[in-house]
Amino acid sequence: MKLKKILVLFSLAVIATLSSFIEVKDVPKPQETLRTIIVDAGHGLPDPGAKGKYSHESAVALAVALKLGKQLEENLPGCKILYTRTDENLPNGLTNKNEANRWRAKFSNDNRGDLFIAIHCNSTRANYHREKIGTRKETYYKGKGKKRKKYTRRVPIYRSWTTPSEVQGTETYIWAVNKNDQKKEYVGSMAEDTEGMSEEDSLAIANFFDSPEAKILASLRTKKYFDKSKMLAELVEDEFVKGGRSSRGAKQRNEEGILVLAATAMPSVLVEIGFISNPEEEDYINSDKGQNEIVYAIMRAVLRYKENLGGGAAATTASQP
């Protein structure tokens, strides 16, 4: 009987969620709050990520993530800040990066995060150059047997070299819309927790969450998370531009790095803080000044995001680290 009441209440929650998507005038919307933010430093040894001339992505991402978490703790005192890793290694003692990314998503979901922010560094290939510097004599043969004759010809000599990439700027990613089904699957599974239940109750719960009502709710939440993720990504890039950085925009991502975006049942973004393959940007993202400016931009974006959710005007009072 108790289980039936739970399912009835959940059905009412589905109806309430559906109703929230229908515009009703003069009815105040409930305030949304940020209770838990997951800060994820990308990669981790033995997976160093992208490499620059003297540094690697894993170390830079960790330094920025720890500074970001500290600033969020100071400016959002009512919010819990959790880190996927706090040292140079992959999280949870793992050694495989794919397993580590699955753990990151599970950790975030198990802790009921309201926001997931991954920190990464971008990279591109070095510029390849080739020029002709002269010619040389080459011997070759034509024909077979007694008809085989020797010839000579002049062929060019080339010199080739590479120079570091000059590509620069920031990018903030969300999961691509063609990954919505994957995101919806994780969002839907978050509501189903049968640990400690009887076999009969577990089966009833499983059947309910396979129902059309539950699937509709998961779909609506996925759409809501997509909109919120897009909003935060655009706010992050806007703050970077305000700070004088070159922005490559907020984008959808459906290749590498998508797991931590699609498998987290919450709004989620992946921030590429700069190109470690560009010597100037490598110096910048390794410097205290650069890291503080990056952290300030992301923090300001989060505060503006919170303000847009109706959580107050905290974004107007934040100070630069």
FIPADREN-317092 format. One record per residue (C-alpha): chain; x, y, z. Coordinates in nm, 2 decimals. Layout:
<nodes>
A, X, Y, Z
...
</nodes>
This chain:
<nodes>
A, 0.00, 0.00, 0.00
A, 0.28, 0.24, 0.08
A, 0.44, 0.17, -0.25
A, 0.12, 0.25, -0.43
A, 0.10, 0.58, -0.25
A, 0.46, 0.66, -0.36
A, 0.37, 0.58, -0.72
A, 0.06, 0.80, -0.70
A, 0.26, 1.09, -0.56
A, 0.52, 1.04, -0.84
A, 0.24, 1.05, -1.10
A, 0.12, 1.38, -0.95
A, 0.48, 1.51, -0.98
A, 0.47, 1.42, -1.34
A, 0.15, 1.61, -1.39
A, 0.29, 1.90, -1.20
A, 0.60, 1.90, -1.42
A, 0.39, 1.89, -1.73
A, 0.19, 2.18, -1.60
A, 0.50, 2.38, -1.54
A, 0.56, 2.39, -1.92
A, 0.22, 2.56, -1.98
A, 0.23, 2.93, -1.93
A, 0.00, 3.04, -1.65
A, -0.03, 3.42, -1.59
A, 0.00, 3.57, -1.24
A, 0.11, 3.24, -1.08
A, 0.46, 3.28, -0.93
A, 0.71, 3.00, -1.03
A, 0.89, 2.82, -0.74
A, 1.25, 2.93, -0.68
A, 1.52, 2.71, -0.80
A, 1.84, 2.68, -0.60
A, 2.19, 2.56, -0.64
A, 2.25, 2.31, -0.36
A, 2.54, 2.10, -0.50
A, 2.79, 2.19, -0.78
A, 3.03, 1.93, -0.91
A, 3.37, 2.07, -1.02
A, 3.55, 1.82, -1.25
A, 3.92, 1.86, -1.33
A, 3.96, 1.68, -1.66
A, 4.20, 1.39, -1.72
A, 4.44, 1.28, -1.44
A, 4.76, 1.07, -1.45
A, 4.83, 0.83, -1.62
A, 4.62, 1.02, -1.87
A, 4.79, 1.37, -1.90
A, 4.56, 1.50, -2.17
A, 4.69, 1.75, -2.42
A, 5.05, 1.85, -2.39
A, 5.21, 2.19, -2.44
A, 5.58, 2.28, -2.46
A, 5.64, 2.23, -2.08
A, 5.30, 2.15, -1.92
A, 5.01, 1.91, -1.96
A, 4.63, 1.95, -1.95
A, 4.58, 1.73, -1.64
A, 4.78, 1.96, -1.41
A, 4.65, 2.28, -1.55
A, 4.29, 2.16, -1.52
A, 4.34, 2.05, -1.16
A, 4.49, 2.39, -1.06
A, 4.20, 2.58, -1.21
A, 3.93, 2.34, -1.08
A, 4.06, 2.37, -0.72
A, 4.07, 2.75, -0.74
A, 3.73, 2.76, -0.90
A, 3.58, 2.54, -0.62
A, 3.73, 2.77, -0.35
A, 3.58, 3.08, -0.51
A, 3.24, 2.92, -0.55
A, 3.25, 2.81, -0.18
A, 3.32, 3.17, -0.08
A, 3.06, 3.33, -0.30
A, 2.79, 3.06, -0.26
A, 2.81, 2.98, 0.11
A, 2.48, 2.78, 0.10
A, 2.61, 2.55, -0.18
A, 2.80, 2.23, -0.15
A, 3.10, 2.21, -0.38
A, 3.23, 1.86, -0.46
A, 3.54, 1.77, -0.66
A, 3.58, 1.46, -0.88
A, 3.95, 1.47, -0.80
A, 4.19, 1.68, -0.59
A, 4.53, 1.53, -0.68
A, 4.72, 1.46, -1.00
A, 4.58, 1.11, -1.05
A, 4.26, 0.99, -1.22
A, 3.97, 0.98, -0.96
A, 3.90, 0.70, -0.72
A, 4.23, 0.53, -0.78
A, 4.14, 0.43, -1.14
A, 4.39, 0.39, -1.42
A, 4.17, 0.38, -1.72
A, 4.03, 0.71, -1.85
A, 3.71, 0.56, -1.98
A, 3.63, 0.40, -1.65
A, 3.73, 0.73, -1.48
A, 3.48, 0.92, -1.69
A, 3.20, 0.67, -1.60
A, 3.29, 0.71, -1.24
A, 3.28, 1.09, -1.27
A, 2.92, 1.07, -1.40
A, 2.81, 0.82, -1.13
A, 2.97, 1.03, -0.86
A, 2.79, 1.34, -0.98
A, 2.46, 1.16, -1.01
A, 2.49, 0.98, -0.67
A, 2.55, 1.31, -0.50
A, 2.25, 1.47, -0.68
A, 2.44, 1.75, -0.83
A, 2.25, 2.06, -0.95
A, 2.53, 2.16, -1.19
A, 2.84, 1.99, -1.34
A, 3.14, 2.20, -1.46
A, 3.43, 2.02, -1.63
A, 3.76, 2.20, -1.68
A, 3.98, 2.11, -1.98
A, 4.25, 2.26, -2.21
A, 4.22, 2.27, -2.59
A, 4.49, 2.17, -2.84
A, 4.56, 2.17, -3.21
A, 4.83, 2.03, -3.43
A, 5.15, 2.23, -3.50
A, 5.18, 2.41, -3.83
A, 5.36, 2.21, -4.09
A, 5.59, 2.39, -4.33
A, 5.78, 2.27, -4.64
A, 6.00, 2.45, -4.89
A, 6.23, 2.37, -5.18
A, 6.60, 2.43, -5.11
A, 6.77, 2.29, -5.42
A, 6.80, 1.98, -5.64
A, 7.00, 1.66, -5.66
A, 7.09, 1.41, -5.92
A, 6.89, 1.08, -5.91
A, 6.97, 0.76, -6.10
A, 6.70, 0.54, -6.23
A, 6.65, 0.25, -6.47
A, 6.40, 0.16, -6.74
A, 6.34, -0.16, -6.93
A, 6.42, -0.52, -6.86
A, 6.71, -0.76, -6.94
A, 6.93, -0.65, -7.22
A, 6.70, -0.35, -7.29
A, 6.75, -0.22, -6.94
A, 6.91, 0.13, -6.95
A, 7.04, 0.37, -6.69
A, 6.92, 0.73, -6.68
A, 6.97, 1.04, -6.45
A, 6.75, 1.33, -6.36
A, 6.73, 1.62, -6.13
A, 6.49, 1.60, -5.84
A, 6.40, 1.87, -5.59
A, 6.53, 1.88, -5.23
A, 6.28, 1.99, -4.96
A, 6.32, 2.12, -4.61
A, 6.03, 2.07, -4.37
A, 5.97, 2.20, -4.01
A, 5.69, 2.28, -3.77
A, 5.59, 2.58, -3.57
A, 5.36, 2.60, -3.27
A, 4.99, 2.65, -3.34
A, 4.86, 3.00, -3.32
A, 4.50, 2.90, -3.26
A, 4.37, 3.06, -2.94
A, 4.06, 3.13, -2.74
A, 3.80, 2.96, -2.51
A, 3.52, 2.73, -2.59
A, 3.24, 2.60, -2.37
A, 3.06, 2.28, -2.47
A, 2.73, 2.11, -2.38
A, 2.61, 1.77, -2.51
A, 2.48, 1.77, -2.86
A, 2.11, 1.74, -2.93
A, 2.17, 1.41, -3.11
A, 2.27, 1.27, -2.77
A, 1.94, 1.36, -2.60
A, 1.83, 1.00, -2.59
A, 2.15, 0.91, -2.40
A, 2.10, 1.20, -2.16
A, 1.73, 1.11, -2.11
A, 1.83, 0.75, -2.02
A, 2.04, 0.88, -1.73
A, 1.79, 1.14, -1.62
A, 1.52, 0.88, -1.61
A, 1.73, 0.63, -1.42
A, 1.80, 0.89, -1.15
A, 1.45, 0.86, -1.01
A, 1.47, 0.49, -0.97
A, 1.62, 0.37, -0.65
A, 1.52, 0.02, -0.54
A, 1.80, -0.05, -0.29
A, 1.66, -0.22, 0.02
A, 1.32, -0.29, -0.13
A, 1.15, -0.62, -0.16
A, 1.16, -0.80, -0.50
A, 0.79, -0.73, -0.55
A, 0.83, -0.36, -0.48
A, 1.14, -0.34, -0.69
A, 0.95, -0.49, -0.99
A, 0.66, -0.24, -0.94
A, 0.91, 0.05, -0.94
A, 1.08, -0.08, -1.25
A, 0.75, -0.12, -1.43
A, 0.64, 0.23, -1.33
A, 0.96, 0.40, -1.45
A, 0.92, 0.22, -1.78
A, 0.58, 0.38, -1.81
A, 0.49, 0.65, -2.07
A, 0.44, 0.90, -1.78
A, 0.79, 0.85, -1.64
A, 0.94, 0.87, -1.99
A, 0.76, 1.20, -2.06
A, 0.90, 1.34, -1.73
A, 1.26, 1.23, -1.82
A, 1.22, 1.39, -2.17
A, 1.10, 1.71, -2.02
A, 1.38, 1.72, -1.77
A, 1.63, 1.65, -2.04
A, 1.50, 1.95, -2.24
A, 1.52, 2.16, -1.93
A, 1.88, 2.05, -1.86
A, 1.97, 2.13, -2.22
A, 1.83, 2.48, -2.20
A, 2.01, 2.54, -1.87
A, 2.34, 2.40, -1.99
A, 2.32, 2.62, -2.30
A, 2.24, 2.93, -2.08
A, 2.54, 2.86, -1.86
A, 2.78, 2.79, -2.15
A, 2.68, 3.12, -2.31
A, 2.72, 3.31, -1.98
A, 3.07, 3.16, -1.94
A, 3.18, 3.27, -2.29
A, 3.03, 3.61, -2.23
A, 3.23, 3.65, -1.91
A, 3.55, 3.55, -2.10
A, 3.48, 3.81, -2.36
A, 3.43, 4.07, -2.09
A, 3.77, 3.98, -1.95
A, 3.94, 4.04, -2.28
A, 3.97, 3.67, -2.39
A, 3.91, 3.56, -2.74
A, 3.59, 3.34, -2.74
A, 3.52, 3.06, -2.99
A, 3.17, 3.04, -2.86
A, 2.93, 2.80, -2.68
A, 2.91, 2.48, -2.88
A, 2.75, 2.13, -2.88
A, 2.98, 1.84, -2.84
A, 2.92, 1.48, -2.95
A, 3.26, 1.33, -2.97
A, 3.54, 1.31, -2.71
A, 3.44, 1.42, -2.36
A, 3.07, 1.37, -2.43
A, 3.03, 1.10, -2.16
A, 3.06, 1.34, -1.86
A, 2.81, 1.57, -2.03
A, 2.55, 1.32, -2.15
A, 2.57, 1.08, -1.85
A, 2.53, 1.35, -1.58
A, 2.16, 1.39, -1.49
A, 2.19, 1.77, -1.44
A, 2.28, 2.08, -1.64
A, 2.64, 2.03, -1.74
A, 2.92, 2.22, -1.93
A, 3.28, 2.15, -2.03
A, 3.50, 2.46, -2.04
A, 3.80, 2.46, -2.26
A, 4.00, 2.74, -2.09
A, 4.26, 2.79, -2.37
A, 4.49, 2.62, -2.62
A, 4.79, 2.46, -2.44
A, 4.94, 2.40, -2.79
A, 4.97, 2.78, -2.83
A, 5.29, 2.90, -2.64
A, 5.13, 3.23, -2.54
A, 4.81, 3.07, -2.41
A, 5.02, 2.79, -2.24
A, 5.20, 3.06, -2.04
A, 4.87, 3.24, -1.96
A, 4.68, 2.93, -1.84
A, 4.98, 2.83, -1.62
A, 5.02, 3.17, -1.46
A, 4.85, 3.28, -1.14
A, 4.71, 3.59, -1.32
A, 4.56, 3.38, -1.60
A, 4.42, 3.11, -1.38
A, 4.26, 3.38, -1.15
A, 4.10, 3.55, -1.45
A, 3.97, 3.22, -1.58
A, 3.82, 3.13, -1.24
A, 3.67, 3.48, -1.20
A, 3.50, 3.45, -1.54
A, 3.35, 3.11, -1.47
A, 3.25, 3.21, -1.12
A, 3.07, 3.52, -1.25
A, 2.89, 3.31, -1.50
A, 2.77, 3.07, -1.23
A, 2.65, 3.36, -1.02
A, 2.46, 3.51, -1.32
A, 2.32, 3.16, -1.38
A, 2.19, 3.14, -1.02
A, 2.04, 3.48, -1.05
A, 1.86, 3.38, -1.37
A, 1.72, 3.08, -1.18
A, 1.57, 3.32, -0.93
A, 1.82, 3.27, -0.66
A, 1.90, 3.63, -0.59
A, 2.14, 3.90, -0.71
A, 2.46, 3.75, -0.58
A, 2.63, 3.80, -0.91
A, 2.65, 4.18, -0.85
A, 2.85, 4.14, -0.53
A, 3.12, 3.90, -0.63
A, 3.48, 4.02, -0.61
A, 3.76, 3.92, -0.84
A, 4.01, 3.67, -0.69
</nodes>
